[in-house]
Amino acid sequence: MRPRDTSEKAWQYFIQLLRRVPPAQKVQNVFELCEVVRRLIEADVRRCHPGASDREVFLRVAARRLGIETVRRVYGWDPGSNDPVPDRP
């Protein structure tokens, strides 16, 4: 989907460039982008919870990425509660 601020000609050129990228590089780009997103989420968690331990930050990032229900089920902790952060299993 072409961004509204991009001309059709520029968009087609961009698509041509993307098609030239080798598959292995595309996969690498996806992994790098996922890491950037994880770091942005982590930075926001640390901003919102400045006193959080590394474990709490890990669990809060997991809750944002995987969902609260998954974190409750897998780690036994609800980020919305006042319960202490559980130690590692």
N, C-alpha and C positions, 0 to 999 in steps of 0.2 A: 504494500500500500504506500503510495507516494505521499510524502509529507506535503502539506498545503503550501509551504514556503519554497518548494523545489519545482523548477520547471520540468516539463515532460522530457525535454532534451537532456537536461542534467541527470534526471532520474534514470533514463535509459543508459546513459554513459556509466553511471554508478553500478547498474545491474551488470553491464558488460565487464566492468572491473571485478565484481564479485564472482562472476562465472570463471574468471581466470585463476582464482585462488585455488591451489591444490586442496583436495579433501583433508589431508592431514593438517594443513594450516587452518582450515575451517574448524576442525575439531579443537585444535589448540586455542583458537580464538574464543570458542564457546567456554572452555575451561577457564581461561583468563577472565572472561566477563563474569562468570559465576563467582570467581574469587573476589572480584571488585565489588559485586553486589553483597557478598558475605561481609566484607570489610566495612562497607557502608552501613549495613545493618548493625554490625558490632559497634561501630562508632556511635550510632544513634542510641543503642542500648546503654553504652557507657555515659552518654550525655544525659539520658533520662534517669539513670541509676548510678550516680557517681561513686557511691560507696559499695557497689556490688563487687563480690569476689569474682575471680576468673571463672569459677564453676557456675555462679549465678548468671554471668554474662553468656556463657556457653548455652545454658538452658533457655535463657530468654531469646537468644538468637535462634535456637532450635525451634522454639515455640512460634516464632515469626515465620520460619521457613517451612516447618512441618505441620504446624497447627497445634493449638493448645491441647486438644484431645489426645493427639499422638504423644506429646510430652508427658501428659498425665499418665497415660498407659505405659509408656516405655520407661520413664524416669521417676514416676510416682510423685510428681511435683506440679503444682498449679501456679503459674506465674502471677495469677490474679489474687492469690491468697497471701496471707501474712505468715504462712508456714515457713520454717527454716528450710534452706536449700539442703537437699539430701547429699550425703557424701557419695563418692563414686561407688558403684556396686563392686 
